[in-house]
Every structure is written in C-alpha cells, then in structure tokens.
C-alpha cells in the first residue's frame, strides 16, 4: 500500500508544482498590485506595517552582517600582514645595499683625503653658480633646448654647464641680456667628450634628438656593457672631468645608447656653473635642426 500511496502523491504533486511554476509570476504581480492598492488606500497603516517589518528584519540583518564584516576585517589584516612582510624583506635588501655603498663611499673619501694631502690640492674659488628658472622649451634654432630667465646681466656666459640635481643637462648655447638658451645633451648639435667611469674608456656623447644619445668614436677594442656610468672626461676643455652624464642602456649593432641622468621633463630650475672653460665641441658638418 505504501508504494501506491507514494505514487498517488507524486501524481498529484507534479501537476500542482507545474501549475505553481506557470502562474508564479502572475501571483507575484497580483500581490505587488494588492500591496500598492493597500498603500494607496491607507498610507498610515501601510507605513506602520512596513516600519514593523523593518524593525523585525533589522536585527536579523545585523546578526548576519557582523560575521561578514569580521571575516572581511580578518582578510584585510591578513593581506596587510603579507604586504608588510614583503615590504620588510625589500627594505632589508635595500638597507644591505645602502650599507655597501656607504662603506665604498667612506673608503673613497678616505682615499681622496689622503691624495689631497699628498698633492697639496687647493680648490679653485673661481667657480660660480647661477640659478635660473626655465621659461620655455623646444624653440629657437635647436630641437632640444630650453630658455631661461637669466642672461649676460646676471653673469651667464656661452659654454657654461647647465646642471640639475641628477647630473649634466647641457650647456649655454646663446646668451642675451636677460635670457639665454641652453642646448640639451640630447640635441642633434650636442657633442660632449665623456668616458666610462668604471673602465676609463673615452668616447663622445652625440645627441640625435632622441631620449638616448649615442656613444661615438669608441676605440675598436673598447668593451662596454649595460649599467656602466658615463661621466665627462674633461677633454676638449668643454667640461671638467667627473660630471655625471648617464648610464649605458643599450649595446648592439645599432650602437651604444645612453640614458641621461638629468630628466628633461617638468624642469623648473637649473644651475649654471662657470668652470672657466671655453672649449665647446660642435658636430662636424652638422646642419642646424629646425
């Protein structure tokens, strides 16, 4: 008898469930319309009922939200702990590298002091610094140049080195009474005698209007590699030796490329330095870029 009863119930339940699924949307729509009509007929009663339902449901929602918020806080704290661990490891590595550089700097300072005492070196007092504001760029006869608000009245002279905190930016190419134009080391007309700081290999840094000027006139047996620092060599009486210029970023068939330390972006102030040198290298038979 039990199997027959169960079969009978199944036969009754299947049509009822099919009927409910078919007309569920209509029933829900009718309920919604009824609720709207009740709300229009008696707004105060409807508002009071809605408030009571909200009061009943709010504690339940609060109880459900607390574990979720707690779990979210736990996940957030775990992510912060992992981030702090990675940051701590990075800072430890950076601190170790800085200690190595500090040790090397102290050794070089000690060696420099000994050499100064040995050679009885006396620093020159003729060097002058002029701070100027950049008021324009990419104008005049040069593609890569900047205009500053200091000229001959402020002591600016042609050939003076233009420096920023990162290194050599260029040199003064033309001077007016109240303004001057600085030719950047990336310009096509710029030629600077340089050398590789680590190996003392000499070359000329030639601008080509790109962000990475080329090293030219390298000796045939010269070996250079990425990451080596480029500084001024002091030859040609253009700049004193040792001014930071850039870093080798590309070595290949297309030549050796150097990324300048001094960035041309968002320049506001530069420093003009008079080293008392008049020599200026110019590109052989190079036309002026417009």
ChimeraX commands (.cxc) that place a marker at each C-alpha (Angstrom):
marker #1 position 0.00,0.00,0.00 radius 0.5
marker #1 position 2.83,2.42,0.83 radius 0.5
marker #1 position 4.27,2.42,-2.69 radius 0.5
marker #1 position 0.83,3.02,-4.18 radius 0.5
marker #1 position 0.23,5.95,-1.81 radius 0.5
marker #1 position 3.57,7.50,-2.69 radius 0.5
marker #1 position 2.87,7.12,-6.39 radius 0.5
marker #1 position -0.50,8.78,-5.96 radius 0.5
marker #1 position 1.06,11.72,-4.12 radius 0.5
marker #1 position 3.64,12.14,-6.85 radius 0.5
marker #1 position 0.91,12.18,-9.48 radius 0.5
marker #1 position -0.88,14.92,-7.57 radius 0.5
marker #1 position 2.28,16.95,-6.71 radius 0.5
marker #1 position 3.68,17.13,-10.23 radius 0.5
marker #1 position 0.66,18.97,-11.76 radius 0.5
marker #1 position 0.46,21.28,-8.74 radius 0.5
marker #1 position 4.14,22.18,-8.99 radius 0.5
marker #1 position 3.83,22.75,-12.72 radius 0.5
marker #1 position 0.80,24.98,-12.09 radius 0.5
marker #1 position 2.64,26.96,-9.41 radius 0.5
marker #1 position 5.69,27.49,-11.65 radius 0.5
marker #1 position 3.50,28.56,-14.55 radius 0.5
marker #1 position 1.47,31.11,-12.59 radius 0.5
marker #1 position 4.09,32.19,-10.04 radius 0.5
marker #1 position 4.87,35.39,-11.92 radius 0.5
marker #1 position 1.18,36.26,-12.19 radius 0.5
marker #1 position 0.65,35.61,-8.46 radius 0.5
marker #1 position 3.65,37.73,-7.51 radius 0.5
marker #1 position 2.46,40.53,-9.78 radius 0.5
marker #1 position -1.03,40.35,-8.24 radius 0.5
marker #1 position 0.48,40.50,-4.73 radius 0.5
marker #1 position 2.53,43.56,-5.71 radius 0.5
marker #1 position -0.53,45.31,-7.11 radius 0.5
marker #1 position -2.51,44.45,-3.98 radius 0.5
marker #1 position 0.21,45.88,-1.76 radius 0.5
marker #1 position 0.26,49.07,-3.83 radius 0.5
marker #1 position -3.52,49.40,-3.56 radius 0.5
marker #1 position -3.42,48.89,0.20 radius 0.5
marker #1 position -0.69,51.51,0.47 radius 0.5
marker #1 position -2.76,54.00,-1.53 radius 0.5
marker #1 position -5.98,53.26,0.39 radius 0.5
marker #1 position -4.48,53.54,3.87 radius 0.5
marker #1 position -0.97,55.06,3.77 radius 0.5
marker #1 position -0.63,55.33,7.55 radius 0.5
marker #1 position -1.43,51.68,8.16 radius 0.5
marker #1 position 0.88,50.61,5.32 radius 0.5
marker #1 position 3.75,52.77,6.61 radius 0.5
marker #1 position 3.25,51.42,10.14 radius 0.5
marker #1 position 3.29,47.86,8.86 radius 0.5
marker #1 position 6.41,48.47,6.81 radius 0.5
marker #1 position 8.12,50.01,9.84 radius 0.5
marker #1 position 7.23,46.97,11.99 radius 0.5
marker #1 position 8.56,44.59,9.34 radius 0.5
marker #1 position 11.76,46.63,9.10 radius 0.5
marker #1 position 12.15,46.54,12.89 radius 0.5
marker #1 position 11.77,42.78,12.85 radius 0.5
marker #1 position 14.19,42.21,9.98 radius 0.5
marker #1 position 16.89,44.68,11.05 radius 0.5
marker #1 position 18.28,42.60,13.99 radius 0.5
marker #1 position 18.45,39.57,11.70 radius 0.5
marker #1 position 20.31,41.53,9.03 radius 0.5
marker #1 position 22.67,42.97,11.67 radius 0.5
marker #1 position 23.38,39.49,13.02 radius 0.5
marker #1 position 24.16,38.28,9.50 radius 0.5
marker #1 position 26.33,41.32,8.68 radius 0.5
marker #1 position 28.57,41.06,11.75 radius 0.5
marker #1 position 30.25,37.76,10.78 radius 0.5
marker #1 position 30.66,39.02,7.22 radius 0.5
marker #1 position 32.28,42.26,8.43 radius 0.5
marker #1 position 34.50,40.29,10.81 radius 0.5
marker #1 position 35.60,37.97,8.02 radius 0.5
marker #1 position 36.33,40.97,5.77 radius 0.5
marker #1 position 38.47,42.57,8.51 radius 0.5
marker #1 position 40.37,39.32,9.01 radius 0.5
marker #1 position 41.05,39.03,5.27 radius 0.5
marker #1 position 42.16,42.67,5.10 radius 0.5
marker #1 position 44.50,42.28,8.06 radius 0.5
marker #1 position 45.97,39.13,6.53 radius 0.5
marker #1 position 46.61,40.96,3.25 radius 0.5
marker #1 position 48.27,43.80,5.16 radius 0.5
marker #1 position 50.48,41.33,7.03 radius 0.5
marker #1 position 51.62,39.73,3.77 radius 0.5
marker #1 position 52.27,43.19,2.28 radius 0.5
marker #1 position 54.26,44.23,5.36 radius 0.5
marker #1 position 56.32,41.06,5.17 radius 0.5
marker #1 position 57.20,41.71,1.52 radius 0.5
marker #1 position 57.92,45.38,2.28 radius 0.5
marker #1 position 60.13,44.37,5.22 radius 0.5
marker #1 position 62.13,41.97,3.03 radius 0.5
marker #1 position 62.55,44.66,0.36 radius 0.5
marker #1 position 63.70,47.23,2.92 radius 0.5
marker #1 position 66.21,44.74,4.36 radius 0.5
marker #1 position 67.71,44.17,0.93 radius 0.5
marker #1 position 67.80,47.91,0.23 radius 0.5
marker #1 position 69.41,48.58,3.61 radius 0.5
marker #1 position 72.09,46.00,2.89 radius 0.5
marker #1 position 72.85,47.63,-0.48 radius 0.5
marker #1 position 72.97,51.08,1.12 radius 0.5
marker #1 position 75.43,49.83,3.72 radius 0.5
marker #1 position 77.67,48.55,0.92 radius 0.5
marker #1 position 77.51,51.92,-0.85 radius 0.5
marker #1 position 78.18,53.70,2.43 radius 0.5
marker #1 position 81.25,51.57,3.02 radius 0.5
marker #1 position 82.50,52.25,-0.52 radius 0.5
marker #1 position 81.86,55.99,-0.12 radius 0.5
marker #1 position 83.76,56.10,3.17 radius 0.5
marker #1 position 86.70,54.29,1.57 radius 0.5
marker #1 position 86.72,56.71,-1.36 radius 0.5
marker #1 position 86.51,59.69,0.97 radius 0.5
marker #1 position 89.45,58.43,2.98 radius 0.5
marker #1 position 91.46,57.84,-0.21 radius 0.5
marker #1 position 90.53,61.29,-1.53 radius 0.5
marker #1 position 91.63,62.96,1.70 radius 0.5
marker #1 position 94.98,61.18,1.52 radius 0.5
marker #1 position 95.51,62.22,-2.11 radius 0.5
marker #1 position 94.62,65.84,-1.30 radius 0.5
marker #1 position 97.19,65.86,1.48 radius 0.5
marker #1 position 99.76,64.19,-0.76 radius 0.5
marker #1 position 99.27,66.62,-3.67 radius 0.5
marker #1 position 98.59,69.67,-1.51 radius 0.5
marker #1 position 95.45,70.22,-3.59 radius 0.5
marker #1 position 93.86,73.66,-3.36 radius 0.5
marker #1 position 90.28,74.00,-4.68 radius 0.5
marker #1 position 89.63,76.83,-7.12 radius 0.5
marker #1 position 87.39,79.63,-5.92 radius 0.5
marker #1 position 86.62,80.84,-9.43 radius 0.5
marker #1 position 83.64,78.54,-9.88 radius 0.5
marker #1 position 80.34,80.47,-9.91 radius 0.5
marker #1 position 76.81,79.16,-9.61 radius 0.5
marker #1 position 73.83,80.85,-11.21 radius 0.5
marker #1 position 70.33,79.56,-10.55 radius 0.5
marker #1 position 67.86,80.24,-13.36 radius 0.5
marker #1 position 64.21,79.49,-14.00 radius 0.5
marker #1 position 63.13,77.60,-17.12 radius 0.5
marker #1 position 60.62,79.76,-19.00 radius 0.5
marker #1 position 60.37,77.95,-22.34 radius 0.5
marker #1 position 61.47,74.86,-24.23 radius 0.5
marker #1 position 61.72,73.36,-27.72 radius 0.5
marker #1 position 62.21,76.66,-29.50 radius 0.5
marker #1 position 64.72,78.64,-31.46 radius 0.5
marker #1 position 67.29,77.08,-33.76 radius 0.5
marker #1 position 67.62,73.87,-31.76 radius 0.5
marker #1 position 65.16,70.99,-31.45 radius 0.5
marker #1 position 66.05,70.13,-27.87 radius 0.5
marker #1 position 66.81,73.29,-25.93 radius 0.5
marker #1 position 65.33,75.34,-23.11 radius 0.5
marker #1 position 65.01,79.06,-22.49 radius 0.5
marker #1 position 65.97,80.52,-19.09 radius 0.5
marker #1 position 65.32,83.90,-17.48 radius 0.5
marker #1 position 68.97,84.83,-16.83 radius 0.5
marker #1 position 71.34,86.41,-19.32 radius 0.5
marker #1 position 74.57,88.35,-19.55 radius 0.5
marker #1 position 73.33,90.85,-16.97 radius 0.5
marker #1 position 73.21,88.00,-14.46 radius 0.5
marker #1 position 76.64,86.64,-15.35 radius 0.5
marker #1 position 75.58,83.95,-17.83 radius 0.5
marker #1 position 78.18,83.16,-20.49 radius 0.5
marker #1 position 78.20,80.96,-23.55 radius 0.5
marker #1 position 79.60,77.49,-22.84 radius 0.5
marker #1 position 78.65,77.33,-19.17 radius 0.5
marker #1 position 77.47,73.93,-17.97 radius 0.5
marker #1 position 73.79,73.50,-17.12 radius 0.5
marker #1 position 73.26,71.10,-14.24 radius 0.5
marker #1 position 70.36,69.68,-12.27 radius 0.5
marker #1 position 70.49,67.54,-9.16 radius 0.5
marker #1 position 70.88,64.32,-11.20 radius 0.5
marker #1 position 73.70,65.42,-13.48 radius 0.5
marker #1 position 74.67,67.31,-16.62 radius 0.5
marker #1 position 71.73,68.72,-18.59 radius 0.5
marker #1 position 73.54,70.65,-21.33 radius 0.5
marker #1 position 75.44,73.88,-21.96 radius 0.5
marker #1 position 74.63,77.50,-22.68 radius 0.5
marker #1 position 74.47,77.96,-26.46 radius 0.5
marker #1 position 73.38,81.59,-26.80 radius 0.5
marker #1 position 73.10,84.50,-24.39 radius 0.5
marker #1 position 71.04,87.68,-24.37 radius 0.5
marker #1 position 70.92,90.44,-21.80 radius 0.5
marker #1 position 68.05,88.92,-19.81 radius 0.5
marker #1 position 67.72,85.44,-21.26 radius 0.5
marker #1 position 69.77,82.54,-22.52 radius 0.5
marker #1 position 69.19,79.31,-24.39 radius 0.5
marker #1 position 70.58,76.01,-23.11 radius 0.5
marker #1 position 71.39,73.26,-25.59 radius 0.5
marker #1 position 70.49,69.87,-24.09 radius 0.5
marker #1 position 72.85,66.92,-24.38 radius 0.5
marker #1 position 70.18,65.03,-26.36 radius 0.5
marker #1 position 70.12,67.60,-29.18 radius 0.5
marker #1 position 71.50,66.73,-32.61 radius 0.5
marker #1 position 74.04,69.55,-32.33 radius 0.5
marker #1 position 75.44,68.40,-28.98 radius 0.5
marker #1 position 78.84,66.68,-28.72 radius 0.5
marker #1 position 80.34,66.03,-25.28 radius 0.5
marker #1 position 83.65,64.28,-24.53 radius 0.5
marker #1 position 82.92,61.56,-22.00 radius 0.5
marker #1 position 84.34,58.36,-20.58 radius 0.5
marker #1 position 83.11,55.17,-18.98 radius 0.5
marker #1 position 83.62,55.69,-15.27 radius 0.5
marker #1 position 84.45,52.06,-14.46 radius 0.5
marker #1 position 86.95,51.43,-17.28 radius 0.5
marker #1 position 88.07,54.99,-18.21 radius 0.5
marker #1 position 87.27,54.30,-21.87 radius 0.5
marker #1 position 86.94,57.59,-23.74 radius 0.5
marker #1 position 84.24,58.46,-26.24 radius 0.5
marker #1 position 81.99,61.29,-27.41 radius 0.5
marker #1 position 78.34,61.50,-26.44 radius 0.5
marker #1 position 76.45,62.54,-29.59 radius 0.5
marker #1 position 72.86,63.70,-29.37 radius 0.5
marker #1 position 70.40,62.71,-32.09 radius 0.5
marker #1 position 67.17,64.36,-30.85 radius 0.5
marker #1 position 66.12,61.16,-29.05 radius 0.5
marker #1 position 65.96,60.45,-25.34 radius 0.5
marker #1 position 69.02,58.18,-25.56 radius 0.5
marker #1 position 72.08,59.81,-27.21 radius 0.5
marker #1 position 74.80,57.63,-28.72 radius 0.5
marker #1 position 78.41,56.95,-27.77 radius 0.5
marker #1 position 80.62,57.51,-30.82 radius 0.5
marker #1 position 84.36,57.39,-31.52 radius 0.5
marker #1 position 84.85,54.39,-29.25 radius 0.5
marker #1 position 88.15,52.62,-29.77 radius 0.5
marker #1 position 87.99,49.40,-31.79 radius 0.5
marker #1 position 88.90,47.19,-28.82 radius 0.5
marker #1 position 86.67,49.02,-26.35 radius 0.5
marker #1 position 84.27,46.82,-24.37 radius 0.5
marker #1 position 81.23,48.41,-22.76 radius 0.5
marker #1 position 78.12,46.90,-21.18 radius 0.5
marker #1 position 74.75,47.93,-19.86 radius 0.5
marker #1 position 74.64,49.65,-16.50 radius 0.5
marker #1 position 78.03,51.36,-16.75 radius 0.5
marker #1 position 78.09,55.03,-15.77 radius 0.5
marker #1 position 79.11,57.75,-18.18 radius 0.5
marker #1 position 80.84,60.92,-16.91 radius 0.5
marker #1 position 82.57,63.85,-18.56 radius 0.5
marker #1 position 86.21,63.21,-19.43 radius 0.5
marker #1 position 87.45,66.81,-19.33 radius 0.5
marker #1 position 88.92,66.65,-22.83 radius 0.5
marker #1 position 88.34,69.45,-25.29 radius 0.5
marker #1 position 88.30,71.94,-22.40 radius 0.5
marker #1 position 84.49,71.89,-22.52 radius 0.5
marker #1 position 83.64,70.47,-19.09 radius 0.5
marker #1 position 85.68,69.38,-16.09 radius 0.5
marker #1 position 86.09,65.63,-15.63 radius 0.5
marker #1 position 83.73,63.61,-13.48 radius 0.5
marker #1 position 80.37,65.30,-14.09 radius 0.5
marker #1 position 77.66,62.58,-14.09 radius 0.5
marker #1 position 76.05,62.26,-17.52 radius 0.5
marker #1 position 74.12,58.99,-17.80 radius 0.5
marker #1 position 74.05,55.22,-17.89 radius 0.5
marker #1 position 74.52,52.79,-20.77 radius 0.5
marker #1 position 71.18,51.18,-21.57 radius 0.5
marker #1 position 71.77,49.55,-24.97 radius 0.5
marker #1 position 74.75,47.85,-26.59 radius 0.5
marker #1 position 74.25,46.30,-30.00 radius 0.5
marker #1 position 74.55,46.60,-33.74 radius 0.5
marker #1 position 72.67,49.90,-33.66 radius 0.5
marker #1 position 75.36,51.35,-31.40 radius 0.5
marker #1 position 75.76,52.19,-27.75 radius 0.5
marker #1 position 72.91,54.20,-26.23 radius 0.5
marker #1 position 72.99,56.21,-23.01 radius 0.5
marker #1 position 70.10,57.26,-20.80 radius 0.5
marker #1 position 70.83,60.69,-19.37 radius 0.5
marker #1 position 70.58,61.10,-15.60 radius 0.5
marker #1 position 69.12,64.61,-15.99 radius 0.5
marker #1 position 65.48,64.37,-16.97 radius 0.5
marker #1 position 64.08,66.96,-19.39 radius 0.5
marker #1 position 60.54,66.58,-18.06 radius 0.5
marker #1 position 58.99,69.19,-15.77 radius 0.5
marker #1 position 62.12,71.31,-15.49 radius 0.5
marker #1 position 61.62,74.41,-13.34 radius 0.5
marker #1 position 65.06,75.50,-12.18 radius 0.5
marker #1 position 68.56,74.71,-13.38 radius 0.5
marker #1 position 72.01,75.68,-12.17 radius 0.5
marker #1 position 74.59,77.20,-14.50 radius 0.5
marker #1 position 78.17,76.54,-13.46 radius 0.5
marker #1 position 81.13,78.54,-14.71 radius 0.5
marker #1 position 84.17,76.26,-14.62 radius 0.5
marker #1 position 86.29,78.79,-16.51 radius 0.5
marker #1 position 86.44,76.65,-19.64 radius 0.5
marker #1 position 85.81,77.94,-23.14 radius 0.5
marker #1 position 86.14,74.82,-25.28 radius 0.5
marker #1 position 82.94,73.66,-26.99 radius 0.5
marker #1 position 82.69,70.66,-29.25 radius 0.5
marker #1 position 80.44,71.03,-32.31 radius 0.5
marker #1 position 79.32,68.25,-34.62 radius 0.5
marker #1 position 81.37,68.02,-37.81 radius 0.5
marker #1 position 79.42,69.44,-40.80 radius 0.5
marker #1 position 76.09,69.12,-38.99 radius 0.5
marker #1 position 73.23,71.29,-40.08 radius 0.5
marker #1 position 71.06,73.19,-37.68 radius 0.5
marker #1 position 67.82,71.40,-36.83 radius 0.5
marker #1 position 64.58,73.23,-37.10 radius 0.5
marker link #1:1,2 radius 0.2
marker link #1:2,3 radius 0.2
marker link #1:3,4 radius 0.2
marker link #1:4,5 radius 0.2
marker link #1:5,6 radius 0.2
marker link #1:6,7 radius 0.2
marker link #1:7,8 radius 0.2
marker link #1:8,9 radius 0.2
marker link #1:9,10 radius 0.2
marker link #1:10,11 radius 0.2
marker link #1:11,12 radius 0.2
marker link #1:12,13 radius 0.2
marker link #1:13,14 radius 0.2
marker link #1:14,15 radius 0.2
marker link #1:15,16 radius 0.2
marker link #1:16,17 radius 0.2
marker link #1:17,18 radius 0.2
marker link #1:18,19 radius 0.2
marker link #1:19,20 radius 0.2
marker link #1:20,21 radius 0.2
marker link #1:21,22 radius 0.2
marker link #1:22,23 radius 0.2
marker link #1:23,24 radius 0.2
marker link #1:24,25 radius 0.2
marker link #1:25,26 radius 0.2
marker link #1:26,27 radius 0.2
marker link #1:27,28 radius 0.2
marker link #1:28,29 radius 0.2
marker link #1:29,30 radius 0.2
marker link #1:30,31 radius 0.2
marker link #1:31,32 radius 0.2
marker link #1:32,33 radius 0.2
marker link #1:33,34 radius 0.2
marker link #1:34,35 radius 0.2
marker link #1:35,36 radius 0.2
marker link #1:36,37 radius 0.2
marker link #1:37,38 radius 0.2
marker link #1:38,39 radius 0.2
marker link #1:39,40 radius 0.2
marker link #1:40,41 radius 0.2
marker link #1:41,42 radius 0.2
marker link #1:42,43 radius 0.2
marker link #1:43,44 radius 0.2
marker link #1:44,45 radius 0.2
marker link #1:45,46 radius 0.2
marker link #1:46,47 radius 0.2
marker link #1:47,48 radius 0.2
marker link #1:48,49 radius 0.2
marker link #1:49,50 radius 0.2
marker link #1:50,51 radius 0.2
marker link #1:51,52 radius 0.2
marker link #1:52,53 radius 0.2
marker link #1:53,54 radius 0.2
marker link #1:54,55 radius 0.2
marker link #1:55,56 radius 0.2
marker link #1:56,57 radius 0.2
marker link #1:57,58 radius 0.2
marker link #1:58,59 radius 0.2
marker link #1:59,60 radius 0.2
marker link #1:60,61 radius 0.2
marker link #1:61,62 radius 0.2
marker link #1:62,63 radius 0.2
marker link #1:63,64 radius 0.2
marker link #1:64,65 radius 0.2
marker link #1:65,66 radius 0.2
marker link #1:66,67 radius 0.2
marker link #1:67,68 radius 0.2
marker link #1:68,69 radius 0.2
marker link #1:69,70 radius 0.2
marker link #1:70,71 radius 0.2
marker link #1:71,72 radius 0.2
marker link #1:72,73 radius 0.2
marker link #1:73,74 radius 0.2
marker link #1:74,75 radius 0.2
marker link #1:75,76 radius 0.2
marker link #1:76,77 radius 0.2
marker link #1:77,78 radius 0.2
marker link #1:78,79 radius 0.2
marker link #1:79,80 radius 0.2
marker link #1:80,81 radius 0.2
marker link #1:81,82 radius 0.2
marker link #1:82,83 radius 0.2
marker link #1:83,84 radius 0.2
marker link #1:84,85 radius 0.2
marker link #1:85,86 radius 0.2
marker link #1:86,87 radius 0.2
marker link #1:87,88 radius 0.2
marker link #1:88,89 radius 0.2
marker link #1:89,90 radius 0.2
marker link #1:90,91 radius 0.2
marker link #1:91,92 radius 0.2
marker link #1:92,93 radius 0.2
marker link #1:93,94 radius 0.2
marker link #1:94,95 radius 0.2
marker link #1:95,96 radius 0.2
marker link #1:96,97 radius 0.2
marker link #1:97,98 radius 0.2
marker link #1:98,99 radius 0.2
marker link #1:99,100 radius 0.2
marker link #1:100,101 radius 0.2
marker link #1:101,102 radius 0.2
marker link #1:102,103 radius 0.2
marker link #1:103,104 radius 0.2
marker link #1:104,105 radius 0.2
marker link #1:105,106 radius 0.2
marker link #1:106,107 radius 0.2
marker link #1:107,108 radius 0.2
marker link #1:108,109 radius 0.2
marker link #1:109,110 radius 0.2
marker link #1:110,111 radius 0.2
marker link #1:111,112 radius 0.2
marker link #1:112,113 radius 0.2
marker link #1:113,114 radius 0.2
marker link #1:114,115 radius 0.2
marker link #1:115,116 radius 0.2
marker link #1:116,117 radius 0.2
marker link #1:117,118 radius 0.2
marker link #1:118,119 radius 0.2
marker link #1:119,120 radius 0.2
marker link #1:120,121 radius 0.2
marker link #1:121,122 radius 0.2
marker link #1:122,123 radius 0.2
marker link #1:123,124 radius 0.2
marker link #1:124,125 radius 0.2
marker link #1:125,126 radius 0.2
marker link #1:126,127 radius 0.2
marker link #1:127,128 radius 0.2
marker link #1:128,129 radius 0.2
marker link #1:129,130 radius 0.2
marker link #1:130,131 radius 0.2
marker link #1:131,132 radius 0.2
marker link #1:132,133 radius 0.2
marker link #1:133,134 radius 0.2
marker link #1:134,135 radius 0.2
marker link #1:135,136 radius 0.2
marker link #1:136,137 radius 0.2
marker link #1:137,138 radius 0.2
marker link #1:138,139 radius 0.2
marker link #1:139,140 radius 0.2
marker link #1:140,141 radius 0.2
marker link #1:141,142 radius 0.2
marker link #1:142,143 radius 0.2
marker link #1:143,144 radius 0.2
marker link #1:144,145 radius 0.2
marker link #1:145,146 radius 0.2
marker link #1:146,147 radius 0.2
marker link #1:147,148 radius 0.2
marker link #1:148,149 radius 0.2
marker link #1:149,150 radius 0.2
marker link #1:150,151 radius 0.2
marker link #1:151,152 radius 0.2
marker link #1:152,153 radius 0.2
marker link #1:153,154 radius 0.2
marker link #1:154,155 radius 0.2
marker link #1:155,156 radius 0.2
marker link #1:156,157 radius 0.2
marker link #1:157,158 radius 0.2
marker link #1:158,159 radius 0.2
marker link #1:159,160 radius 0.2
marker link #1:160,161 radius 0.2
marker link #1:161,162 radius 0.2
marker link #1:162,163 radius 0.2
marker link #1:163,164 radius 0.2
marker link #1:164,165 radius 0.2
marker link #1:165,166 radius 0.2
marker link #1:166,167 radius 0.2
marker link #1:167,168 radius 0.2
marker link #1:168,169 radius 0.2
marker link #1:169,170 radius 0.2
marker link #1:170,171 radius 0.2
marker link #1:171,172 radius 0.2
marker link #1:172,173 radius 0.2
marker link #1:173,174 radius 0.2
marker link #1:174,175 radius 0.2
marker link #1:175,176 radius 0.2
marker link #1:176,177 radius 0.2
marker link #1:177,178 radius 0.2
marker link #1:178,179 radius 0.2
marker link #1:179,180 radius 0.2
marker link #1:180,181 radius 0.2
marker link #1:181,182 radius 0.2
marker link #1:182,183 radius 0.2
marker link #1:183,184 radius 0.2
marker link #1:184,185 radius 0.2
marker link #1:185,186 radius 0.2
marker link #1:186,187 radius 0.2
marker link #1:187,188 radius 0.2
marker link #1:188,189 radius 0.2
marker link #1:189,190 radius 0.2
marker link #1:190,191 radius 0.2
marker link #1:191,192 radius 0.2
marker link #1:192,193 radius 0.2
marker link #1:193,194 radius 0.2
marker link #1:194,195 radius 0.2
marker link #1:195,196 radius 0.2
marker link #1:196,197 radius 0.2
marker link #1:197,198 radius 0.2
marker link #1:198,199 radius 0.2
marker link #1:199,200 radius 0.2
marker link #1:200,201 radius 0.2
marker link #1:201,202 radius 0.2
marker link #1:202,203 radius 0.2
marker link #1:203,204 radius 0.2
marker link #1:204,205 radius 0.2
marker link #1:205,206 radius 0.2
marker link #1:206,207 radius 0.2
marker link #1:207,208 radius 0.2
marker link #1:208,209 radius 0.2
marker link #1:209,210 radius 0.2
marker link #1:210,211 radius 0.2
marker link #1:211,212 radius 0.2
marker link #1:212,213 radius 0.2
marker link #1:213,214 radius 0.2
marker link #1:214,215 radius 0.2
marker link #1:215,216 radius 0.2
marker link #1:216,217 radius 0.2
marker link #1:217,218 radius 0.2
marker link #1:218,219 radius 0.2
marker link #1:219,220 radius 0.2
marker link #1:220,221 radius 0.2
marker link #1:221,222 radius 0.2
marker link #1:222,223 radius 0.2
marker link #1:223,224 radius 0.2
marker link #1:224,225 radius 0.2
marker link #1:225,226 radius 0.2
marker link #1:226,227 radius 0.2
marker link #1:227,228 radius 0.2
marker link #1:228,229 radius 0.2
marker link #1:229,230 radius 0.2
marker link #1:230,231 radius 0.2
marker link #1:231,232 radius 0.2
marker link #1:232,233 radius 0.2
marker link #1:233,234 radius 0.2
marker link #1:234,235 radius 0.2
marker link #1:235,236 radius 0.2
marker link #1:236,237 radius 0.2
marker link #1:237,238 radius 0.2
marker link #1:238,239 radius 0.2
marker link #1:239,240 radius 0.2
marker link #1:240,241 radius 0.2
marker link #1:241,242 radius 0.2
marker link #1:242,243 radius 0.2
marker link #1:243,244 radius 0.2
marker link #1:244,245 radius 0.2
marker link #1:245,246 radius 0.2
marker link #1:246,247 radius 0.2
marker link #1:247,248 radius 0.2
marker link #1:248,249 radius 0.2
marker link #1:249,250 radius 0.2
marker link #1:250,251 radius 0.2
marker link #1:251,252 radius 0.2
marker link #1:252,253 radius 0.2
marker link #1:253,254 radius 0.2
marker link #1:254,255 radius 0.2
marker link #1:255,256 radius 0.2
marker link #1:256,257 radius 0.2
marker link #1:257,258 radius 0.2
marker link #1:258,259 radius 0.2
marker link #1:259,260 radius 0.2
marker link #1:260,261 radius 0.2
marker link #1:261,262 radius 0.2
marker link #1:262,263 radius 0.2
marker link #1:263,264 radius 0.2
marker link #1:264,265 radius 0.2
marker link #1:265,266 radius 0.2
marker link #1:266,267 radius 0.2
marker link #1:267,268 radius 0.2
marker link #1:268,269 radius 0.2
marker link #1:269,270 radius 0.2
marker link #1:270,271 radius 0.2
marker link #1:271,272 radius 0.2
marker link #1:272,273 radius 0.2
marker link #1:273,274 radius 0.2
marker link #1:274,275 radius 0.2
marker link #1:275,276 radius 0.2
marker link #1:276,277 radius 0.2
marker link #1:277,278 radius 0.2
marker link #1:278,279 radius 0.2
marker link #1:279,280 radius 0.2
marker link #1:280,281 radius 0.2
marker link #1:281,282 radius 0.2
marker link #1:282,283 radius 0.2
marker link #1:283,284 radius 0.2
marker link #1:284,285 radius 0.2
marker link #1:285,286 radius 0.2
marker link #1:286,287 radius 0.2
marker link #1:287,288 radius 0.2
marker link #1:288,289 radius 0.2
marker link #1:289,290 radius 0.2
view
